[in-house]
Amino acid sequence: MQAVTVRVPAKVNLALTVGPPREDGFHGLATIFHAVNLTDDVTVEPASSWSCTVTGPDAARVPTDDSNLAVKAAKRLARSFPEIGPMRITIDKSIPVAGGMAGGSADAAATLVAVDALFDLGISRKRLLGYAARLGSDVPFALVGGTALGSGRGEELAPVLGGGSYEWVFALQREGLSTPQVYAECDRLRADRAVPVPMVSEEMMTALRGGDVHALAEHLHNDLQDAAIALRPTLRDTLETGLEEGALAAVVSGSGPTCAFLCENRSGALDLMVALNAAKVADDIVRASGPHPGAKVTSHG
Ligand code: C5P
């Protein structure tokens, strides 16, 4: 029992429809989660005291105390399994921080998988998904990966089968957006309207089942996009620039501020990266493809 490393993907929402606020403060959702190969590596080792270290270009922006969702995940399992002790958690971060790509949730999911493997706990998939759901709405999807229909507050998942793989470019902003603030802004913008029951369109499901990138491009949709733009007006320019430069479609990822551009193929994505870099509409531009598997052990030493 030395160290376990788990690789875990970021997500983009291909469709995100948001219902009215619920009594518990969350919003009912109907969403399509899609995991992409922009990943964090989380390593967990037994230690004499608890610690968390983050490496990578954005490391300074990630908390290392008990507010880090990975630490919460490990401590949650330590409460349930008294035989396991303190741990050293190391997060090698590539997923944008506070970017609407569920990076913190991904680290929590990776930690659950790593602790289970490290201490040979044999936790069932169902129970692991239960722990994940209690840690955050996006954590179960990071365990599952691929492409999945999410309902409830995002934690109820059903896989979406389809043969397609998709090429993406992401425009990242150094300054994140607060997810609760984006949801609150969405409520404010829709305060004078009846909000329909959240639902993913049949056209979107058909596009995904057929693996048809052009049909998918037509139906990318995010109910939080207007709210993210209201809080960060420069995002409108970022999205428009991507479309002008050849993206098939552009959408804010989750609660933003990351903008996601769907491309026809890999060479289209490479061209778009160059154009977006030259246009200086974001702090960083990265390329990724999906779907990608959920949290997986990559080293068990
Ligand atoms: O579940 P998670 O901790 O990731 O959610 C962060 C915040 O995002 C919540 O406190 C809530 O304000 C908002 N949220 C929401 N409805 C959801 C998911 C998240 O209002 N379905």
Residues whose N, C-alpha, C, O or C-beta is under 5 A from the ligand:
A	BS01	C5P	G25 F26 H27 L29 L135 G136 S137 D138 R153 G154 T179 P180 Y183
